[in-house]
Every structure is written in C-alpha cells, then in structure tokens.
Amino acid sequence: MSIKIQCADRTLSSSSRRSFFKNAAFLAAAAAPGAALAQSKDSEIVERTSRRNPDANHKILLKGGTIVSMDPKVGDFVKGDLLIQGKKIAAVAASLPASGDVIDASNLILIPGFVDCHRHAWEGVLRRIIPNGDIAKYTATTHTGFGPHYRPHDMYVGNMVTALGCIDAGITCIIDNSHNSRSAAHSDAAIQALFDSGIRAVHASGAPLSGNWDHQWPQDLERLQKQFFTSEDQLVTLRMFSGLDRTNWALARKLGLRITTEFQGPQTGPLMEQFANEKLLGPDNTYNHCGGLPDSAWQRIRESGGTVDVCPRSDPQYGIGEGIPAFQKALDHGIRPGLSVDNEISYGTDMFTEMRVAFSIQRAFAANRRFNGDKDAPKPINVRDLLECATVNGAGCAGLSQKCGSLTPGKEADIVMIRTDDINLYPSNNAIGTVVAAADIANVDTVIIAGAIRKFRGKLVGVNMTKFRQQVDESRRYLFEQTGYRLDIFSS
C-alpha cells in the first residue's frame, strides 16, 4: 500500500517503509556510519552491525566491561564479556572466548536499554516551547494549539525527533502514546517514523482530544494491525491508548492488543470498581500517572496484574493529580512501577533525570515522615531499585519482558554502554550509583537495539544531521505559520 504524506510544497509518497524513509532523507542509508570512524576497525564493525535485521549467525563480543545485568540469575560482573549473536544475547560471563567482531568495552558500564513507558512522540518538534507551563498551558499548546494543524508529515517528523533523541539518550524502547492521529495517514506516518528510526517502540494509538479529525479511530486499529503489525517478531508493536471505555477496550481485546490509560484522581475509584466487578481489568492494562488514586483503585490494579507508569517530572511540572509522582503510592500497594518522560514540551528527554527525581522525592518524603514521628514511614529507596524501574519494570509496562529489560541470554540485545572515564564520572567507585546518580546523555557511548548498533562512540549511527535539521526546521516553520505563533526564545 502506498503512503502519501502532504508537505508544504510537495507530496512525499512511498511504496514501502524503506523507500519512504529514503525520501524523507533522515538517514544517509548508503553512507559510511561516521567520517571519524571511516578508516578504523570500529567503523567496519559498525557498518556490519548497524543493519536493521542482523545476520542471525553474526556475533559481536563486548569485551571487558562492567556488566549490570538486572537479572539475579545472571548476576553482575566487575569485568565481564557479553556475546551477541544476531539480535539476541547469547552469553554473559566473566570471560568468553573471542568470537566474531570484538568491541572493547573497558571503562564502560553495560546496562539494559532504558524503557520510557509513556511518551507523546508526535510533540517532538515543540521541545521546551513552554518551560514554565502547567497543564492548562500544555493543553493549549498541544491539543488545541498546534495539534489540529499537524500534517501527516509533521507527525513523522515529530516522532523521528523523539525517537532519535531517545536513542541518543540510551532509551532503547518507548511506549508512544499517540493522540493526534487525525486521519489514517497521520497514523501511518507516526508508525513509519518509529520503524525508520530503529528504536524499539510500542505504538499506542489513540484519538485526538480536540479539533477536526476523520473519526477513523478506533476502527482503524484493525487496518493498522494488518498493514504494519503482521509479525510479532519486529521492533514496533501496536496497542490501544484509551480511557476507561468499555467499547474501546472490547475492540482492543478482540484484536489482541494491550491497553494504556491516562489515569489519575479520586474520581476514578467508582469506575474502577465497576470495571473490576465486570472483570474488565487485566494484566494487559498499563496506567499512566496514577496520582491521587483512592486505595481501592490501587488494589484493583494490583489484583488484576496491571502495570503502572509514574512520571517523576511531568506530574510536578504540570500539576497533574496531587502534583506528587505516585512512586511511593505504587510501592505501598506492592506495585513496582516503570518510569516515563511523558513529553519534551517543557524539559529534556533523558531517563537519568527521571531516576534522580524519583530517588530524591521518595527519600525526601520518607525522611520527612520519619522526622514527624511516623512509625510507618517507608524505607529510603536505593539506586538499584531506580534502575530496575527504568529497565525491568519498563519492559513489563511495554509487555516486552520476554524481549528486553535485562541482559539475559535469550533476550534481544538492547544494551547501553556508559563511558566511565569521562571527567564527570571518573573515578567510578560504584557502578549503579554512577549510572543512576551521576551519568547523563553525554556519557552514553554506545546503544545497541536488537543487536544493531544505533549509537557508537558517542555518535548516532547513519543519521544525516543536515537533512534531519532541514526536515525539522520545515515542519516547525509550517506549524508556526499555520498557528500565527511568533517564536520568542526568551519567553516566560
């Protein structure tokens, strides 16, 4: 099926995801993956291993790194080796014989790729446009402001900005809560960008919240499933993004799709009770935010096996629910949550900050409760707990625990390598503390997704930044013109 994307001065069309991506010119598909590596052995390795579908027999050995597996059965290694075969992790051990391509991992910490459980990827072009915004300003900027003017092309560009930014930050998997699909073409373009970027993603398709649209959703989910998601063995998968709606949920389950729900406030209690009594809650449900929930709602989530994503920065920034991330509430009810960035309208894209904000807020409230004589004050959280939230628990929210979230042989190789000899991290005296409490995007040396190298030695692989910026600038210019928005980079 051909996809047509309406642009400001032309129509881009393609007969396949690959040809569309070439037309969009985000990747220099035929180019060497970086001039700085062109003459090196590393360059040859990257060129062989940056393909989207790695040879099932090709091996890469990551040699001599500090390994934090996040799998108790595998354990951690002060110095160890990790073998990738095709797209899967073949072995993790203190020492493995040289095999295939060998990448020196000394002075690097190897962790599972981060999983961002909740991202509105289409908003990527609007990064930091309202740094002081609250929920009203967020809604006015996105859903009622720029959103109604998005072309399919702008959906593609926004998703590509977000996906490439995530890869650069060591986020190897996102749940894309896509609520601006104003036509079937908008959905197609958003999905296409996820495929083309090389990220692992769950496209959670939802309805626009305001403005004119084709009302093709939710029935269009069946077409999307048949067109883009015919295999379970692919990087991008599909789910539904919907509130507590019986009709929508019935369709999702008929199609075998998981469901993500934006969810907060005490008013949710009675409806959750109804859904529980009707046996509509299940382990296929993921709930975002969860601020201000009554205890009964938490109990229903736990009893049904649902997963929870909390938003350390988003909830305080926008004043959502109680304004306090529901991190401790989840723990109090026996739920180990995932973490999410939510969007980049007001702040940056990295999971390092989410972990640190959650860590600091939880410990602050625990200390405050102890100070005020609360004998039931919770124990302070630790850095391994936060790394678990950002990896293992995130994979659970994505429904992908069998594929990613830990460095376990048999799982797909979603791996982030963090350089510890950088000035802000050296000397590294605690591996997990280095990752959670000190590292940032600049320390992300290498990112591997399903065995394919997507970032190497600090640079995204195969991305033509000149063409990328041109596409982003055109999309932003068009949206500003359509809304009459005048950019003021010092606005408050």
C-alpha positions in Angstrom: 0.0 0.0 0.0 1.3 3.5 -0.9 1.6 6.1 1.8 1.1 9.7 0.9 2.4 12.5 3.1 1.2 16.0 2.5 4.0 18.6 2.9 4.0 22.4 2.5 5.1 22.4 -1.1 5.0 18.8 -2.3 3.7 15.3 -1.7 6.0 12.7 -0.5 5.0 9.2 -1.4 6.4 5.7 -0.9 5.5 2.1 -1.7 7.3 0.8 1.4 8.6 2.0 4.8 12.2 1.8 3.5 11.6 4.0 0.4 9.6 6.5 2.4 12.5 6.8 4.8 14.9 7.4 2.0 12.6 10.1 0.6 12.4 11.8 4.0 16.3 11.7 4.0 16.7 11.2 7.7 19.4 8.6 7.3 22.3 8.6 4.8 21.4 4.9 4.0 24.3 4.3 1.7 26.9 6.4 3.6 29.6 5.2 5.9 28.4 5.5 9.5 30.7 8.4 10.5 33.7 10.1 9.0 35.7 9.9 12.2 35.5 6.1 12.1 35.9 5.7 8.4 39.4 4.3 8.5 39.1 2.3 11.7 38.3 -1.3 12.5 35.5 0.0 14.7 34.0 1.6 11.6 33.9 -1.7 9.8 32.3 -3.4 12.8 29.6 -0.6 13.0 28.9 -0.9 9.2 28.3 -4.6 9.5 26.3 -4.4 12.7 24.1 -1.3 12.1 21.7 -3.1 9.7 18.1 -3.3 10.9 18.0 -7.1 10.5 21.3 -8.5 11.7 22.6 -11.8 10.3 21.3 -14.4 12.7 24.8 -16.0 12.7 26.8 -12.9 13.1 28.5 -12.4 16.5 29.6 -9.4 18.4 31.6 -9.7 21.6 31.5 -6.8 24.1 34.8 -7.4 25.9 35.9 -6.4 29.4 33.1 -4.1 30.5 31.4 -3.7 33.9 28.1 -5.5 33.5 24.9 -4.7 35.4 22.6 -7.4 34.1 19.5 -6.6 36.2 18.9 -10.3 36.2 19.6 -12.0 39.6 20.2 -15.3 37.9 22.9 -13.8 35.6 24.4 -11.5 38.2 26.8 -8.6 37.8 30.4 -8.5 36.7 33.1 -6.1 37.7 34.7 -7.1 34.4 32.9 -9.3 32.0 32.0 -10.2 28.5 28.7 -10.2 26.7 28.2 -12.1 23.4 25.6 -11.1 20.9 24.5 -13.4 18.1 22.2 -12.0 15.5 19.8 -9.9 17.5 20.0 -11.8 20.8 22.2 -12.0 23.8 24.0 -15.4 23.5 26.1 -15.4 26.7 27.2 -13.2 29.6 30.2 -14.3 31.7 33.3 -13.1 33.4 35.3 -14.2 30.3 34.3 -15.5 26.9 36.5 -16.6 24.0 36.9 -14.1 21.2 34.2 -14.6 18.6 33.1 -12.6 15.6 33.5 -8.8 15.9 35.1 -7.7 19.2 34.3 -4.3 20.7 36.5 -3.1 23.5 34.1 -2.4 26.5 36.8 -1.4 29.0 36.0 1.7 31.0 32.3 1.1 30.1 29.3 0.1 32.2 26.9 -2.2 30.3 23.2 -1.9 31.3 19.9 -2.9 29.7 18.5 -0.2 27.5 16.1 2.2 29.3 12.4 1.8 28.7 10.3 5.0 28.6 6.8 3.8 29.4 4.9 6.9 28.3 5.8 9.4 25.6 3.7 11.6 23.3 6.2 11.3 20.5 4.4 13.5 18.0 5.2 16.6 20.0 9.0 16.3 19.3 9.2 19.5 17.3 7.8 21.5 20.2 10.7 20.8 22.6 10.9 23.2 25.5 8.4 25.6 24.0 6.7 26.2 27.4 9.4 25.5 30.0 7.2 27.0 32.8 4.0 25.5 31.6 1.2 24.0 33.7 -1.4 21.5 32.4 -3.7 24.2 31.0 -0.8 25.7 29.0 0.3 22.3 27.9 -3.2 21.5 26.6 -3.5 24.9 24.9 -0.1 24.4 23.2 -0.5 20.9 22.0 -4.1 19.6 21.8 -5.9 22.9 20.9 -2.9 24.9 19.6 -0.5 23.1 17.2 -2.1 19.7 17.2 -5.0 20.4 14.8 -2.6 21.9 12.2 -0.4 18.8 12.0 0.0 17.2 8.6 1.0 13.5 8.4 4.4 14.8 7.5 4.6 16.7 10.8 3.6 13.5 12.7 6.5 11.7 11.0 9.0 14.5 11.8 7.8 14.8 15.4 8.1 11.1 16.0 11.5 11.0 14.4 12.8 13.8 16.6 11.6 12.0 19.7 12.9 8.5 18.6 16.4 9.7 17.6 16.6 11.7 20.8 15.7 8.7 22.8 18.3 6.5 21.1 20.9 9.2 21.8 19.9 9.2 25.5 20.1 5.4 25.9 16.3 4.9 25.7 16.0 1.8 23.5 12.2 1.3 23.9 9.3 3.7 24.2 5.6 3.4 24.5 4.4 6.1 22.1 1.0 7.4 23.4 -0.1 8.8 20.1 -3.2 11.1 20.5 -3.0 13.3 17.4 -3.9 10.8 14.6 -6.4 13.0 12.7 -6.5 10.6 9.8 -5.3 7.2 8.7 -2.4 8.9 7.0 -1.4 10.6 10.3 -1.2 7.2 12.0 0.7 5.7 9.1 3.3 8.5 9.2 3.7 8.2 13.0 4.3 4.5 12.8 6.6 4.8 9.8 8.9 7.1 11.8 9.2 4.6 14.6 10.1 1.8 12.1 12.6 4.1 10.3 14.3 5.3 13.4 15.5 1.9 14.5 14.1 2.2 18.0 12.0 -0.5 19.8 8.6 1.0 20.2 5.0 0.3 21.2 2.7 2.5 19.2 -0.3 3.2 21.5 -2.8 4.5 19.0 -5.4 6.9 20.4 -7.9 9.6 19.4 -7.2 13.3 19.1 -8.6 15.3 22.1 -9.7 18.4 20.2 -10.1 19.9 16.7 -11.3 18.4 13.5 -10.4 14.8 12.6 -11.6 11.9 10.5 -13.0 9.9 13.4 -11.4 6.8 11.8 -10.3 5.7 15.3 -10.7 3.1 16.9 -11.9 1.1 13.9 -8.7 2.0 12.0 -6.8 -0.2 14.5 -7.7 -3.3 12.6 -6.3 -1.8 9.4 -3.1 -0.7 11.2 -2.6 -4.1 12.6 -2.9 -5.8 9.2 -0.7 -3.3 7.4 2.1 -2.8 9.9 2.0 -5.4 12.6 1.6 -8.8 10.9 4.6 -10.2 12.8 5.3 -10.5 16.5 9.0 -10.6 15.7 9.5 -6.9 14.9 10.7 -3.8 16.8 7.5 -1.9 16.6 4.3 -3.3 18.1 0.7 -2.0 18.5 -1.6 -1.3 21.4 -4.6 1.0 22.2 -4.4 4.3 24.1 -7.8 4.9 25.6 -9.5 5.9 28.8 -11.8 3.7 30.8 -14.1 2.9 27.9 -15.9 -0.4 27.6 -16.4 -0.3 23.9 -12.8 0.7 23.1 -11.4 -2.0 25.5 -13.6 -4.7 23.9 -12.2 -3.8 20.5 -8.6 -3.9 21.8 -9.1 -7.3 23.3 -10.8 -8.6 20.2 -7.7 -7.6 18.3 -5.4 -8.9 21.0 -4.0 -5.5 21.8 -2.8 -4.3 25.2 -4.3 -1.0 26.6 -2.6 2.1 28.0 -4.8 4.6 30.0 -4.0 8.1 31.3 -5.2 7.8 34.8 -5.4 9.9 38.0 -7.7 11.4 40.6 -10.1 10.2 43.3 -13.0 10.2 40.8 -11.5 7.1 39.2 -12.4 4.9 42.2 -16.1 4.2 41.5 -15.5 3.4 37.8 -12.6 1.1 38.6 -14.9 -0.7 41.0 -17.4 -1.2 38.2 -14.7 -2.4 35.7 -13.3 -4.8 38.4 -16.8 -6.2 39.1 -17.3 -6.7 35.3 -13.9 -8.4 35.1 -12.6 -5.8 32.6 -9.3 -5.2 34.3 -6.4 -7.4 33.5 -2.6 -7.7 33.1 -2.9 -6.2 29.6 -3.7 -2.8 31.2 -1.0 -0.1 31.8 -1.9 3.0 33.8 0.0 6.3 33.4 0.4 8.9 36.1 -1.9 7.4 38.8 -1.7 10.5 41.1 -4.4 10.9 43.7 -5.9 7.4 43.3 -8.0 6.1 46.1 -6.6 2.9 47.8 -9.4 0.9 46.2 -8.2 1.8 42.7 -4.6 0.7 43.6 -6.0 -2.6 45.0 -7.8 -3.3 41.8 -4.7 -2.6 39.7 -2.6 -4.9 41.8 -5.3 -7.7 41.9 -5.7 -7.6 38.2 -2.0 -7.7 37.5 -2.0 -4.3 35.7 1.2 -2.3 35.3 1.9 1.3 36.4 4.0 4.1 34.9 4.8 7.1 37.1 6.0 10.4 35.8 8.6 12.0 38.1 9.0 15.3 36.3 5.7 15.6 34.4 3.3 15.5 37.5 5.1 18.3 39.4 5.7 20.3 36.2 2.1 20.3 35.1 0.4 20.0 38.5 -1.3 16.7 37.5 -3.3 14.9 40.2 -1.7 15.7 43.5 1.4 17.1 41.8 3.5 14.4 43.6 4.7 11.5 41.5 2.8 8.3 42.5 6.1 6.4 43.0 5.7 5.8 46.8 2.0 5.0 46.4 2.7 2.3 43.9 5.4 0.8 46.2 3.0 1.0 49.2 0.5 -1.1 47.2 3.0 -3.7 46.1 3.4 -2.4 42.6 6.9 -1.9 41.1 6.4 1.0 38.6 8.0 1.9 35.4 9.2 5.5 34.7 8.4 7.9 31.8 9.4 11.3 30.4 5.9 11.9 29.1 6.9 14.7 26.7 9.5 17.3 25.9 7.3 20.4 25.7 8.9 21.7 28.9 12.1 19.7 29.7 14.6 17.2 28.3 14.4 13.6 27.1 16.7 11.6 29.4 15.9 8.8 31.8 18.8 9.7 34.1 16.9 12.8 35.3 13.7 10.8 35.8 15.6 8.3 38.0 17.2 11.0 40.1 14.0 13.0 40.6 12.1 9.9 41.8 15.1 8.9 44.0 15.2 12.4 45.7 11.4 12.8 46.1 10.9 9.4 47.6 13.8 9.8 50.1 12.7 13.4 50.9 9.2 12.2 51.8 10.4 9.2 53.7 12.7 11.4 55.8 10.0 13.9 56.4 7.6 11.3 57.6 10.2 9.9 60.0 11.1 13.4 61.2 7.4 13.9 62.0 7.2 10.7 64.1 5.6 8.4 61.5 6.5 4.9 62.7 5.3 3.5 59.3 7.5 5.8 57.2 8.8 3.9 54.2 12.4 2.8 53.9 14.6 5.0 51.6 14.7 3.7 48.0 18.1 2.7 46.6 19.8 3.2 43.3 19.3 -0.4 42.1 15.6 0.0 42.7 15.5 3.0 40.4 17.5 1.3 37.7 15.0 -1.6 37.9 12.2 0.9 37.4 13.9 2.3 34.3 14.6 -1.1 32.7 13.0 -4.3 34.0 9.7 -2.6 35.2 9.5 -0.6 32.0 9.7 -3.7 29.9 6.8 -5.1 31.9 4.7 -2.0 31.1 5.6 -2.5 27.4 4.5 -6.1 27.5 8.1 -7.0 26.4 9.6 -8.6 29.4 10.4 -11.7 27.3 12.4 -9.5 24.8 14.2 -6.7 26.8 14.7 -5.1 30.2 17.6 -7.2 31.4 20.9 -8.6 30.0 19.7 -12.1 30.0 20.8 -14.7 27.4 17.9 -15.4 25.0 16.6 -11.9 25.2 17.2 -9.4 22.4 20.3 -7.3 22.7 19.0 -3.9 23.9 22.2 -2.6 25.5 23.5 0.8 26.6 27.2 1.3 27.3 28.1 4.2 29.6 31.7 5.6 29.5 33.1 5.9 32.9 36.4 7.6 32.1 34.7 10.9 31.2 35.6 13.7 33.6 32.1 13.8 35.3 32.2 10.1 36.1 35.9 9.3 36.7 36.7 7.6 39.0 33.7 5.3 39.1 33.5 3.8 42.6 30.0 2.3 42.3 28.6 1.1 39.0 24.9 1.5 39.7 25.5 4.8 41.6 27.4 6.1 38.6 24.5 5.3 36.3 21.6 6.5 38.4 23.2 9.3 40.4 25.8 10.9 38.1 25.7 9.9 34.4 24.0 11.9 31.7 23.4 11.7 27.9 26.9 12.8 27.1 28.3 9.6 28.8 26.1 7.3 26.6 28.9 5.8 24.4 27.1 3.0 22.6 23.5 2.0 22.1 22.5 -1.4 20.6 18.9 -2.3 19.8 18.1 -5.9 18.9 21.7 -6.5 18.0 22.0 -3.4 15.7 24.3 -0.6 16.7 22.4 2.6 16.7 24.9 4.9 18.5 28.7 4.3 18.7 31.4 6.2 20.5 29.0 9.0 21.3 27.6 9.5 17.8 24.3 8.3 16.3 24.9 5.9 13.5 23.9 6.7 10.0 22.0 9.9 10.7 22.4 12.7 8.2 22.1 15.6 10.7 22.0 18.3 7.9 19.0 16.7 6.3 17.5 15.9 9.6 17.6 19.6 10.7 16.2 20.7 7.4 13.2 18.4 7.9 12.6 19.6 11.5 13.0 23.3 10.5 10.5 23.0 7.7 7.9 21.3 9.9 8.3 23.8 12.7 8.2 26.7 10.3 5.0 25.3 8.8 3.3 24.8 12.2 4.3 28.3 13.4 2.9 29.8 10.2 -0.4 27.9 10.5 -1.0 29.0 14.1 0.4 32.5 13.8 2.9 31.7 16.5 5.8 34.1 16.9 8.8 32.4 18.4 10.4 34.2 21.4 13.2 32.1 22.7 13.3 34.2 25.9 9.6 33.9 26.6 8.4 33.1 30.1 
